[in-house]
Amino acid sequence: MLIKLLKHKVTVFFVLFICINFSIADNKSLEFLWELHGLDNPESVIYDSKLKHLYVSNVNGQPNDKDGNGYISIISLDGKIINKKWMVGLNAPKGLALFGRNLYIADIDELVVIDIDYGRIVKKYKVDDAKFLNDVAAAPNGDIYVSDMLTNRIHRLTKNTFSVWVESDDLESPNGLFVLGDDLIVGAWGAMTEGFSTDIPGHLKRISIQDKTISSIGDGSPIGNLDGVEAADQEGFYVTDWMNGKLFYISNTGGVSTLLTLVQGSADLEFIVKKGLIFIPMMNDNKILAYKVNDGGRSKD
């Protein structure tokens, strides 16, 4: 009888867990707003709340070629190009982060810093043995985190020193980054086999900024070849799957819901919380997609 009672309680808990995760995701629906063509392998988008526009990194070629073709665009929130080649002379710019009036850019083996107000590069931090610097995230204290998905490393810029912060196979090809409180949230691509292929796709991970402990969000089940990560709300995250062209909502407990199924190349998204807007760069299709989040009637301050 005791065993049956325990089984019943476990089953009820599991059902409630699943229902809660799906009810959170079900409250979210996306309204398509616009698409903007005319870019060149856009990889990342970030919002400048002071100037009220978006920056877009354009690889403009192969993602690991040092060809000087890469550039940064400025586009409006309603899907118009303001300045297609605002900053040129980069190689294959990918992840973007803003802190103060500096724009930080991952560019193969360099972290490039642009002074936005003056529109010029003010610093480059070179990593001699980097292979594929990818995403960038800024912490509230000004520390900058950068993933290298081909070396299983995360670098950190702190007090003008740029060095390896964490290196571990447990990162499983770290891609997207997002600082949330005392944790760095990591979208893992999955351990790569040949090229960018994976036998086992990645999942969301959490790294304690205090002690560098790496843990899975959820039970570690494969989700996809994860790219961009943005906090959606207090319950979870918006995450893109580059290979399968998907946008997921992943809860803090690891529950997964597919919000969009697009095509391959959905890269490092931006979510503007106060406006409820999502912007997804479609790297292979040279365009940006914009959506409005209808969040089950929840207000956004």
C-alpha positions as CSV (number, residue, x, y, z in Angstrom):
1,M,0.0,0.0,0.0
2,L,2.8,2.4,0.9
3,I,4.6,1.7,-2.4
4,K,1.4,2.3,-4.3
5,L,0.8,5.6,-2.4
6,L,4.4,6.7,-3.2
7,K,4.0,5.9,-6.8
8,H,0.8,7.9,-6.9
9,K,2.4,10.9,-5.4
10,V,5.4,10.8,-7.8
11,T,3.0,10.5,-10.7
12,V,0.9,13.5,-9.5
13,F,4.1,15.6,-9.0
14,F,5.3,14.7,-12.5
15,V,2.0,15.6,-14.1
16,L,1.9,18.9,-12.3
17,F,5.5,19.6,-13.3
18,I,4.7,19.1,-16.9
19,C,1.4,21.1,-16.8
20,I,3.1,24.1,-15.1
21,N,5.9,24.1,-17.7
22,F,3.5,24.0,-20.6
23,S,1.0,26.5,-19.1
24,I,3.8,29.0,-18.9
25,A,4.7,28.5,-22.5
26,D,1.1,28.4,-23.6
27,N,0.6,31.9,-22.3
28,K,3.1,33.1,-24.9
29,S,2.1,33.6,-28.5
30,L,4.2,35.4,-31.2
31,E,2.8,37.9,-33.7
32,F,4.9,38.3,-36.8
33,L,5.7,42.0,-37.4
34,W,8.2,42.3,-40.3
35,E,11.3,40.9,-42.0
36,L,14.2,42.9,-43.3
37,H,16.3,41.7,-46.2
38,G,19.6,43.1,-47.6
39,L,22.0,42.0,-44.9
40,D,25.0,39.7,-45.2
41,N,24.9,36.6,-42.9
42,P,23.6,38.5,-39.9
43,E,24.6,36.7,-36.7
44,S,23.6,38.8,-33.7
45,V,21.2,41.6,-32.8
46,I,21.3,44.0,-29.8
47,Y,19.2,46.9,-28.8
48,D,20.6,50.4,-27.9
49,S,18.0,51.8,-25.4
50,K,19.6,55.2,-25.5
51,L,19.4,55.7,-29.3
52,K,16.4,53.4,-29.8
53,H,17.8,51.3,-32.6
54,L,19.4,47.9,-33.2
55,Y,23.0,46.9,-34.0
56,V,23.4,43.8,-36.3
57,S,26.7,41.9,-36.8
58,N,27.2,40.8,-40.4
59,V,29.7,37.9,-41.0
60,N,29.5,38.5,-44.7
61,G,31.3,35.3,-45.7
62,Q,32.5,32.2,-43.9
63,P,32.3,32.4,-40.1
64,N,36.0,31.7,-39.5
65,D,37.6,33.7,-42.4
66,K,39.8,36.6,-41.6
67,D,38.8,38.5,-44.7
68,G,38.0,42.0,-43.4
69,N,34.5,41.7,-44.9
70,G,32.5,41.8,-41.7
71,Y,30.6,44.8,-40.6
72,I,28.0,46.2,-38.2
73,S,24.7,47.6,-39.3
74,I,22.2,49.9,-37.6
75,I,18.5,49.2,-38.2
76,S,15.3,50.7,-36.8
77,L,12.8,48.9,-34.6
78,D,10.3,49.0,-37.5
79,G,12.6,47.1,-39.9
80,K,14.4,49.8,-41.9
81,I,18.2,50.0,-42.5
82,I,19.5,53.2,-41.0
83,N,23.2,52.6,-41.8
84,K,24.1,49.3,-43.4
85,K,27.8,49.6,-42.9
86,W,28.1,51.7,-39.8
87,M,31.3,49.9,-38.7
88,V,33.5,48.1,-41.3
89,G,36.8,46.3,-41.4
90,L,35.9,43.4,-39.1
91,N,36.4,39.8,-40.1
92,A,33.5,37.6,-39.1
93,P,31.7,39.5,-36.3
94,K,29.2,37.4,-34.2
95,G,28.0,38.0,-30.7
96,L,27.3,41.5,-29.4
97,A,27.0,43.0,-25.9
98,L,26.5,46.6,-24.7
99,F,27.8,48.1,-21.5
100,G,27.7,51.8,-21.0
101,R,28.4,53.3,-24.4
102,N,30.7,50.5,-25.5
103,L,29.7,47.8,-28.0
104,Y,31.6,44.5,-27.5
105,I,32.0,42.2,-30.5
106,A,33.3,38.6,-30.8
107,D,35.4,38.4,-34.0
108,I,37.0,35.0,-34.4
109,D,40.0,35.5,-32.1
110,E,39.4,39.0,-30.9
111,L,37.1,40.9,-28.6
112,V,36.5,44.2,-30.4
113,V,35.3,47.3,-28.4
114,I,33.5,50.2,-30.2
115,D,32.8,53.5,-28.6
116,I,29.3,54.0,-29.8
117,D,29.1,57.8,-29.4
118,Y,32.3,58.4,-31.4
119,G,31.7,55.5,-33.8
120,R,35.2,54.1,-33.7
121,I,37.1,51.0,-32.5
122,V,38.9,51.8,-29.3
123,K,40.3,48.5,-28.2
124,K,41.0,45.0,-29.5
125,Y,41.7,42.1,-27.1
126,K,43.5,39.3,-28.9
127,V,43.4,35.6,-27.9
128,D,46.3,33.9,-29.6
129,D,44.9,30.4,-29.4
130,A,41.2,31.2,-29.8
131,K,39.4,29.3,-32.5
132,F,35.8,30.6,-32.6
133,L,34.9,33.4,-30.3
134,N,31.1,33.4,-30.6
135,D,28.7,35.1,-28.1
136,V,29.3,38.0,-25.7
137,A,27.4,38.9,-22.5
138,A,27.8,41.8,-20.2
139,A,27.3,41.6,-16.4
140,P,25.9,44.5,-14.4
141,N,29.4,45.1,-12.9
142,G,30.9,45.6,-16.4
143,D,32.5,42.2,-16.7
144,I,32.3,40.8,-20.2
145,Y,32.0,37.1,-21.0
146,V,32.8,35.6,-24.3
147,S,32.3,32.0,-25.5
148,D,34.7,30.0,-27.7
149,M,32.7,27.0,-28.8
150,L,35.6,25.2,-30.5
151,T,37.8,25.2,-27.4
152,N,35.2,24.7,-24.7
153,R,36.2,27.9,-23.1
154,I,34.6,31.0,-21.7
155,H,36.8,34.1,-21.5
156,R,36.2,37.1,-19.2
157,L,37.2,40.7,-19.5
158,T,37.5,42.2,-16.1
159,K,39.4,45.4,-15.1
160,N,41.0,45.5,-18.6
161,T,42.3,41.9,-18.3
162,F,40.9,39.4,-20.8
163,S,41.7,35.8,-19.9
164,V,40.2,32.3,-19.8
165,W,37.6,32.2,-17.0
166,V,36.3,28.6,-17.4
167,E,37.6,25.7,-19.6
168,S,35.8,22.4,-19.4
169,D,34.5,19.7,-21.7
170,D,31.3,19.9,-19.6
171,L,30.5,23.1,-21.5
172,E,29.8,21.0,-24.7
173,S,30.7,23.7,-27.2
174,P,29.3,26.8,-25.5
175,N,27.5,29.2,-27.7
176,G,24.9,31.6,-26.4
177,L,25.5,33.5,-23.1
178,F,23.3,35.5,-20.8
179,V,24.1,36.8,-17.3
180,L,21.3,36.3,-14.9
181,G,21.9,37.3,-11.3
182,D,24.8,35.3,-9.9
183,D,24.8,32.8,-12.9
184,L,26.0,32.8,-16.5
185,I,23.4,30.9,-18.6
186,V,25.0,29.0,-21.5
187,G,23.4,27.6,-24.6
188,A,25.4,24.6,-25.4
189,W,25.7,23.5,-29.1
190,G,26.6,19.9,-28.1
191,A,29.8,18.1,-28.5
192,M,30.8,18.3,-32.1
193,T,31.9,15.3,-34.2
194,E,32.6,16.5,-37.8
195,G,32.4,20.1,-38.7
196,F,29.5,21.5,-36.7
197,S,27.6,18.2,-36.5
198,T,26.6,16.6,-33.2
199,D,25.6,13.1,-32.2
200,I,24.0,14.5,-29.1
201,P,22.6,18.1,-29.4
202,G,23.1,20.5,-26.5
203,H,21.0,21.9,-23.7
204,L,20.9,24.9,-21.4
205,K,23.6,25.1,-18.7
206,R,24.2,27.3,-15.7
207,I,27.6,28.4,-14.4
208,S,27.9,29.9,-11.0
209,I,29.9,33.2,-11.3
210,Q,31.1,32.8,-7.7
211,D,32.6,29.3,-7.8
212,K,32.4,28.4,-11.6
213,T,30.3,25.3,-10.9
214,I,28.7,24.0,-14.1
215,S,25.2,22.4,-14.0
216,S,22.4,21.6,-16.4
217,I,19.1,23.4,-16.4
218,G,16.7,20.5,-16.3
219,D,17.8,16.9,-16.6
220,G,20.4,17.5,-19.3
221,S,18.3,15.9,-22.1
222,P,19.3,17.0,-25.6
223,I,17.4,20.0,-26.9
224,G,19.2,21.3,-30.0
225,N,22.2,23.1,-31.4
226,L,21.6,26.1,-29.2
227,D,22.6,29.6,-30.2
228,G,21.1,32.8,-28.7
229,V,19.8,32.9,-25.1
230,E,17.6,35.7,-23.7
231,A,15.7,35.8,-20.4
232,A,12.0,35.7,-21.3
233,D,10.7,36.3,-17.8
234,Q,11.2,35.1,-14.3
235,E,10.2,31.6,-15.4
236,G,12.4,30.9,-18.4
237,F,14.3,31.8,-21.5
238,Y,14.0,32.3,-25.3
239,V,16.6,30.2,-27.0
240,T,17.3,29.6,-30.7
241,D,18.4,26.3,-32.3
242,W,20.6,27.3,-35.3
243,M,20.7,23.9,-37.1
244,N,17.0,23.2,-36.9
245,G,15.7,26.8,-37.2
246,K,13.7,26.8,-34.0
247,L,12.8,29.2,-31.3
248,F,12.2,27.6,-27.9
249,Y,10.9,28.7,-24.6
250,I,12.9,26.8,-22.0
251,S,11.7,27.1,-18.4
252,N,14.0,27.4,-15.4
253,T,13.3,23.7,-14.6
254,G,14.2,22.6,-18.2
255,G,10.7,22.3,-19.7
256,V,10.9,22.9,-23.5
257,S,8.2,24.3,-25.8
258,T,8.7,25.2,-29.5
259,L,7.4,28.7,-30.3
260,L,8.6,28.9,-33.9
261,T,9.9,26.5,-36.6
262,L,11.8,28.5,-39.2
263,V,14.7,27.3,-41.4
264,Q,18.3,26.6,-40.6
265,G,20.3,29.6,-39.5
266,S,18.3,31.1,-36.6
267,A,21.1,32.8,-34.8
268,D,21.7,35.1,-31.8
269,L,18.3,36.8,-31.0
270,E,17.4,39.9,-29.1
271,F,14.5,40.3,-26.7
272,I,13.4,43.8,-25.6
273,V,11.5,43.1,-22.4
274,K,9.8,46.5,-22.0
275,K,8.5,46.4,-25.6
276,G,7.9,42.6,-25.8
277,L,9.8,42.4,-29.1
278,I,11.9,39.5,-30.4
279,F,14.4,39.9,-33.3
280,I,15.9,36.9,-34.9
281,P,18.8,37.1,-37.4
282,M,18.4,34.4,-40.1
283,M,22.1,34.0,-41.0
284,N,21.7,31.8,-44.1
285,D,18.9,33.9,-45.5
286,N,20.4,37.4,-45.0
287,K,17.5,38.8,-43.1
288,I,16.1,39.7,-39.7
289,L,12.7,38.6,-38.5
290,A,10.7,40.6,-35.9
291,Y,7.9,39.3,-33.6
292,K,5.7,40.7,-30.9
293,V,5.2,38.6,-27.7
294,N,1.7,38.4,-26.6
295,D,2.3,37.2,-23.0
296,G,-1.1,36.0,-21.7
297,G,-2.2,39.4,-20.7
298,R,0.8,40.1,-18.5
299,S,1.8,43.8,-18.5
300,K,5.4,44.9,-19.3
301,D,6.6,47.9,-17.4
